[in-house]
Amino acid sequence: MAFATPKATYTGKIREIVLGRGAKALTVGGEASYPFHLFEGEMPHPPRIAVEVYDTPPDDWAEAALEPYKDVVSDPVAWAKKAVDVFGADLIALQLVSTDPNGLNRPSEEATETARKVSAAVDVPVIVYGSGSPEKDAELLRKVSEACEGKQLIIGPVLEDNYKQVGAGAIAYKHTVSACSPIDINLAKQLNILLGNLGVSDGQLIVDPTTGGLGYGIEYTYSVMERDRMAALTQQDERLQFPIICNLAREVWKTKEAKAKTEDAPVLGDAARRGILMEAMTAQLLLMAGADILVMRHPEAIGLVRGMITDLMANQ
């Protein structure tokens, strides 16, 4: 008797979302099966990798993470161009960390101008993330939305505490919102419903489930993303049928294992290799859970993950 491969039955599909504009616009989503289950359904668009760019020179990065960008960290525009031209970024993820009220607390107007310049300097889609402060981001992201009208940015993190202000700006100036909830499928669905009720169209919404790094909460993120995909694809939950973005680089590279120098932790091995592998392994786990966009940092880690994506998509 011939062996028949067991196959799951899917009744739902992830929405396709267009990011950016022009020749380098990208479409994400569209999956009709679990991640890379190409023997069961289609996955029309490969996951994409965004390279993060900071609006102020980072002072706490591991040496290995800083090395590829050390000549451009003082200029976000040059940094973004290098990420695209040298490292082949599919997207740019501009992190406006200088606005953090508990950090530099720079004015929103200054960061908005940085966002405007970066979005004008590259032809790939641009993600703009605030510091994560609900109150400050409500002001900042509204200003960014207005200043970058027509650029079709991805704006985030949009939280339950500021979704009305940020969502309204995205609607008015035609940007996509990145709805961020704290590693909880019910809160993720609730925020998606609230944004829909506000008027954010289904074509302007992606989901950020919040992620931890390898060994620092990745299992919680994986579980939530897995449940999200199960509900979206097999339970026809329309409010979870959105592409997923994982802002993982900062979570990986802030850990002690990624930052500790070789001489300070010799038992852990070479510091550069250690950090690169931690980022790549975190990214690969998130791909298996259903990520459509990965925000990454080190070019070598990105290369490893791209190779994996190519290999897994080859049999489609």
C-alpha positions in Angstrom: 0.0 0.0 0.0 1.3 3.4 -1.0 2.1 5.8 1.9 0.0 8.9 1.9 1.4 11.9 3.8 -1.1 13.2 6.4 -2.1 16.7 5.7 -3.9 19.3 7.7 -7.0 21.0 6.4 -7.0 24.8 6.3 -10.1 27.0 6.1 -8.4 30.4 6.5 -5.7 32.5 4.9 -3.4 35.2 6.0 -4.1 38.6 4.3 -1.7 40.0 1.8 -0.4 43.4 2.8 1.5 45.7 0.4 4.4 47.6 2.2 6.0 50.7 0.7 5.5 52.0 -2.8 7.1 51.9 -6.2 9.4 49.2 -7.7 10.7 48.1 -4.3 7.2 47.7 -2.7 6.8 44.3 -1.0 3.9 42.1 -0.4 3.8 40.0 2.7 1.3 37.4 4.0 -0.9 35.3 1.8 0.0 32.0 3.6 -2.7 29.2 3.3 -0.9 26.7 5.5 1.4 26.6 8.5 4.8 28.1 8.1 6.8 26.4 5.3 4.2 23.5 5.1 4.4 23.8 1.3 3.2 20.2 1.0 -0.1 21.3 2.4 -0.7 24.8 1.0 0.9 27.8 -0.7 3.2 30.4 0.8 3.3 32.9 -2.1 5.6 35.5 -0.5 8.9 34.6 1.4 9.5 36.2 4.8 11.4 39.5 4.5 14.2 40.9 6.6 14.4 44.5 7.8 17.8 45.9 8.9 17.5 48.2 11.9 18.8 51.7 12.0 19.0 53.9 15.1 18.5 57.7 15.1 21.3 58.1 17.6 24.7 56.3 17.9 24.2 53.2 20.1 26.4 53.3 23.2 25.6 49.8 24.5 26.0 47.5 21.5 28.3 44.5 21.5 31.5 45.1 19.5 30.6 42.5 17.0 27.2 44.1 16.3 28.7 47.6 16.0 31.5 46.7 13.7 29.6 46.5 10.4 28.1 49.9 10.9 30.8 51.8 12.9 31.4 54.2 10.0 27.7 55.3 9.7 26.2 55.1 13.2 26.3 58.9 13.5 24.2 59.4 10.4 20.9 57.5 10.1 20.6 58.4 6.4 24.0 56.9 5.6 23.3 54.0 7.8 20.1 53.2 6.0 21.7 53.5 2.6 24.5 51.1 3.6 22.0 48.7 4.9 20.3 48.7 1.5 23.2 49.1 -0.9 25.8 46.9 0.9 23.7 44.5 3.0 20.7 44.2 0.7 18.0 45.1 3.3 14.5 44.3 2.1 13.2 47.0 4.5 14.7 49.6 6.8 13.5 49.6 10.5 14.2 53.0 11.8 14.2 53.0 15.7 13.6 56.4 17.1 15.2 55.5 20.5 16.4 59.0 21.1 12.8 60.1 22.0 12.6 57.8 25.0 11.5 59.9 28.0 13.7 57.8 30.3 16.7 58.3 28.0 17.7 61.3 25.8 14.1 62.5 25.6 14.8 64.3 22.4 11.8 66.3 20.9 9.5 64.6 18.5 10.2 67.3 15.9 13.8 66.3 15.7 13.1 62.6 15.4 10.4 63.3 12.8 12.9 65.1 10.6 15.2 62.1 10.8 12.3 59.8 9.8 11.5 62.1 6.8 15.1 62.1 5.6 15.6 58.4 6.0 12.3 57.6 4.2 13.3 59.9 1.3 16.9 58.5 1.0 16.0 54.8 0.4 13.6 53.1 -2.1 12.7 50.1 0.1 9.8 50.1 2.5 10.6 51.9 5.8 9.4 50.8 9.3 9.4 53.6 11.9 9.3 52.6 15.5 9.1 54.9 18.5 10.7 54.3 21.9 7.7 52.3 23.2 6.5 55.1 25.5 2.7 55.2 24.8 2.4 59.0 25.5 5.5 60.1 23.7 4.9 57.8 20.7 1.3 59.1 20.4 2.7 62.5 19.6 5.8 61.3 17.7 4.1 58.9 15.4 1.4 61.3 14.5 4.0 63.8 13.5 5.9 61.1 11.5 2.7 60.1 9.7 2.0 63.6 8.6 5.6 64.5 7.6 5.9 61.3 5.6 2.5 61.4 3.9 2.4 59.2 0.8 5.5 57.1 1.8 3.4 54.2 3.0 5.5 53.6 6.1 4.9 50.9 8.7 4.3 52.8 12.0 4.7 51.3 15.4 4.6 50.1 18.0 0.9 50.9 18.2 -0.4 50.0 21.7 -3.8 49.8 23.3 -2.9 53.0 25.2 -2.3 55.1 22.1 -4.0 53.3 19.2 -6.5 56.1 18.7 -4.0 58.8 18.2 -1.5 56.8 16.1 -4.2 54.9 14.2 -5.9 58.1 13.2 -2.7 59.5 11.8 -2.1 56.3 9.8 -5.5 56.4 8.4 -5.2 60.1 7.4 -1.8 59.8 5.8 -2.1 56.2 4.4 0.4 54.2 6.4 0.4 50.7 7.8 0.2 50.2 11.6 2.1 47.6 13.6 -0.2 46.6 16.3 1.9 45.5 19.4 0.6 43.5 22.3 2.5 41.9 25.2 2.9 38.3 24.2 -0.8 37.4 24.6 -3.1 36.2 21.8 -6.3 37.6 23.3 -4.8 41.0 23.7 -3.5 40.9 20.2 -6.9 40.1 18.8 -8.5 42.8 21.0 -6.1 45.4 19.6 -6.8 44.3 16.1 -10.5 44.7 16.7 -10.1 48.2 18.2 -8.0 49.3 15.3 -10.6 48.0 12.9 -13.4 49.8 14.7 -11.3 53.0 14.6 -11.2 52.7 10.8 -7.8 51.1 10.1 -8.4 48.9 7.0 -7.4 45.3 7.0 -4.8 46.2 4.3 -3.1 48.6 6.7 -2.5 46.3 9.6 0.3 43.9 10.7 0.8 42.3 14.1 3.8 42.6 16.5 3.3 40.0 19.2 6.4 41.2 21.1 9.3 38.8 21.2 12.0 37.6 23.5 15.5 36.5 22.5 16.9 32.9 22.6 16.8 31.8 26.2 15.0 35.0 27.3 11.3 34.3 26.6 11.4 33.0 23.0 9.2 30.0 24.1 6.4 32.4 25.2 6.5 34.3 21.9 6.6 31.0 19.9 3.6 29.7 21.7 1.5 32.8 21.1 2.5 33.0 17.4 1.7 29.3 17.0 -1.8 29.8 18.5 -2.3 32.9 16.4 -1.6 30.9 13.2 -3.8 28.0 14.3 -6.7 30.4 15.0 -6.2 32.2 11.7 -5.8 29.2 9.4 -7.9 26.5 11.0 -10.5 28.3 13.0 -11.3 31.1 10.5 -10.6 33.9 13.1 -10.6 36.9 10.8 -9.1 39.2 13.4 -5.9 37.2 13.5 -5.4 36.7 9.8 -2.6 39.4 9.5 1.1 39.2 8.7 3.4 39.1 11.7 6.5 41.3 12.3 9.1 40.4 15.0 11.4 43.2 16.3 14.0 40.7 17.5 17.5 42.2 17.1 17.4 44.5 20.2 16.0 41.7 22.3 18.9 39.3 21.3 21.8 41.7 21.5 20.9 43.2 24.9 21.4 39.8 26.6 24.5 39.1 28.6 25.4 36.2 26.4 25.4 38.3 23.3 27.3 41.3 24.9 29.9 39.5 27.1 33.4 39.8 25.7 35.3 36.6 24.9 37.9 37.3 27.7 35.1 38.0 30.2 33.2 34.8 29.4 35.7 32.4 27.8 33.5 29.3 28.5 30.9 30.8 26.1 33.3 30.8 23.2 34.0 33.6 20.7 31.9 36.6 21.4 31.2 37.6 17.8 30.2 34.1 16.7 28.1 33.7 19.8 26.0 36.8 19.2 25.6 36.1 15.5 24.3 32.6 16.2 22.0 33.8 18.9 20.4 36.3 16.5 20.2 33.7 13.7 18.7 31.0 15.9 16.1 33.4 17.4 15.1 34.5 13.9 14.8 30.9 12.6 12.5 30.0 15.5 10.3 33.0 14.8 10.1 31.9 11.1 8.9 28.5 12.2 6.3 30.2 14.3 5.0 32.3 11.4 6.9 35.5 11.2 6.6 37.4 7.9 9.0 40.2 8.7 12.1 39.9 10.9 13.9 43.0 12.2 17.6 42.0 12.4 21.0 43.6 13.0 24.1 41.6 12.1 24.8 40.9 8.4 26.2 37.5 9.0 23.1 36.5 11.0 21.0 37.9 8.2 22.9 35.8 5.7 22.3 32.6 7.7 18.6 33.3 7.9 18.3 34.2 4.2 20.0 30.9 3.3 17.4 29.0 5.4 14.5 30.8 3.8 15.9 30.1 0.3 16.3 26.4 1.1 12.8 26.0 2.7 11.1 27.9 -0.2 13.0 25.9 -2.9 10.5 23.1 -3.0 7.4 25.3 -3.6 
